[in-house]
């Protein structure tokens, strides 16, 4: 028997987001707060909320380079 195309679900997502610099030893993240003051948080503190729960963990790096002008 085919599955119905109608489904009703509720999804609740808990998310922690930090943009900053990961330390060389990978234990802390340095970020700038809303007052433009550098702060430091441990990776463990970021993940405390999720202890003992299934997670989807993701880290990304973004880099940007200027493109040379087109010479005609």
N, C-alpha and C positions, 0 to 999 in steps of 0.2 A: 504494500500500500504506500502511496506517495505521501511525502511530508507536506503539510499545509504551508502555503505561502504567507500566511498570517502568523505572526508571533508577537507576543507581548513580553518584554523584559525590562527590568530596571537595572541600570549599571551605575555603580558608585565607584568613583576613582579617587584614590588618595595619591597625591603627587608631591614630590620635593624637587625643586629646580634651583640649581646654583650655577652661575656663570662666573668663572674665575680661572685661576692658575693652580693646577695640581702640583703639589710639592714633589721634589725628586724622589722621595721615598714612598710616595703615593698615599700618605696618611692624612694630609690636610689640604684644604682648598682655601686660597686667599682670594677674596672678592671685595668689591667696593660697595659699601652700603648707600642708602638714600641720602646720607649726609656727606658723601664723597670721602668717607673714612675707610681705609683698608681694614678688613676684618678677616679672621681665620676661623674655620670650622673643620672639625675632623670628619673624615668620610664615615666613620662609625656613628657619629652624632646624626649625620644625614639619614642613615639607614635604621636608626633605633626604632622608629615608628613601625617598621615593617618586620621586626624580628618574629620568627616563627610563622610567617605567612608566605605564600607563593608570590614571587615578584617577577616582573619583566624589567631587567636592568639594561640600560643603554647609556653609552658615552659617545660623544662625537667631537671631532676637531674641525674647525672651520678656518681656512686660510684664504687670503685674498692677495692677488698680485695685480699691479697695474699693467694693462696691455700697452704695447708700443703703438705710437701713432702710425696710421697707414701712410705710406709714402707712395705718391702716385707719380 
